[in-house]
Amino acid sequence: MDVLYFAWVRERIGLAKEQIDTEATTVMDLVRELEAREERYAAAFADISALRVAVDQELTDFEASLSGVREVAFFPPMTGG
C-alpha cells in the first residue's frame, strides 16, 4: 500500500510517500510497525493525538481496518479561515 506523509510528519520522516508491504490489520498496527522501524518514524508518531489519518482518501480513526486498502495518509489537523 502507499503511505503518504504531510506537513511536519513528512519533515520528521524525510519522505512524502513510500510503498509498504505490511501485515498490519488496522491503522494503529501500521503506526506501531512504522514506529519500530527507526527513530525518525518514532518521532513522527510519538503523539498520535496530534495526527489525523485518511484511508483511501476518507478521514477515519486509528482503529480503521486496512483490509483492501490502497492508501493511508497521515497529517496534522487542518485549520482554515
C-alpha positions as CSV (number, residue, x, y, z in Angstrom):
1,M,0.0,0.0,0.0
2,D,1.1,3.6,-0.4
3,V,1.7,5.6,2.7
4,L,1.7,9.4,2.4
5,Y,3.0,11.9,4.9
6,F,2.1,15.6,5.0
7,A,3.4,18.7,6.7
8,W,5.6,18.1,9.8
9,V,5.1,14.4,9.6
10,R,6.8,14.4,6.2
11,E,9.6,16.6,7.6
12,R,10.3,14.3,10.5
13,I,10.3,11.1,8.4
14,G,12.0,12.7,5.5
15,L,9.7,11.2,2.9
16,A,6.4,12.4,1.3
17,K,5.4,8.9,0.2
18,E,6.5,5.3,0.3
19,Q,5.2,1.9,-0.7
20,I,4.9,-0.5,2.2
21,D,4.2,-4.2,2.4
22,T,2.6,-4.8,5.8
23,E,0.8,-7.5,7.8
24,A,-0.9,-4.7,9.8
25,T,-4.7,-5.2,10.1
26,T,-5.5,-1.7,11.5
27,V,-4.1,1.8,11.1
28,M,-2.8,1.6,14.7
29,D,-1.0,-1.7,13.8
30,L,0.6,0.1,10.9
31,V,1.7,3.0,13.1
32,R,3.3,0.6,15.6
33,E,5.1,-1.2,12.8
34,L,6.4,2.2,11.4
35,E,7.5,3.4,14.9
36,A,9.6,0.3,15.3
37,R,11.5,0.9,12.0
38,E,13.7,3.7,13.3
39,E,13.8,6.9,15.4
40,R,12.5,9.3,12.7
41,Y,9.3,7.3,12.5
42,A,9.0,7.0,16.3
43,A,9.4,10.8,16.5
44,A,6.7,11.4,13.8
45,F,4.2,9.1,15.6
46,A,5.2,10.0,19.2
47,D,1.9,11.8,19.8
48,I,-0.9,10.4,17.6
49,S,-3.4,12.7,19.2
50,A,-1.7,15.4,17.1
51,L,-2.4,13.4,13.9
52,R,-5.2,12.7,11.6
53,V,-5.4,9.8,9.2
54,A,-7.2,9.1,5.9
55,V,-7.7,5.7,4.4
56,D,-8.2,5.7,0.6
57,Q,-8.9,9.4,0.9
58,E,-11.6,9.1,3.6
59,L,-10.9,10.5,7.1
60,T,-11.1,7.8,9.7
61,D,-9.6,6.8,13.0
62,F,-6.6,4.8,14.0
63,E,-8.7,1.6,14.6
64,A,-9.8,1.5,11.0
65,S,-9.3,-1.7,9.1
66,L,-6.6,-1.9,6.4
67,S,-8.3,-4.8,4.6
68,G,-8.2,-4.0,0.9
69,V,-6.8,-0.5,1.5
70,R,-4.5,1.0,-1.2
71,E,-3.5,4.3,0.5
72,V,-3.0,5.6,4.0
73,A,-2.2,9.3,4.7
74,F,-1.0,10.9,7.9
75,F,-1.2,14.6,8.5
76,P,-1.7,17.2,11.3
77,P,-5.2,18.6,11.9
78,M,-6.1,21.3,9.4
79,T,-7.1,24.8,10.3
80,G,-8.6,27.3,8.0
81,G,-10.3,30.6,7.8
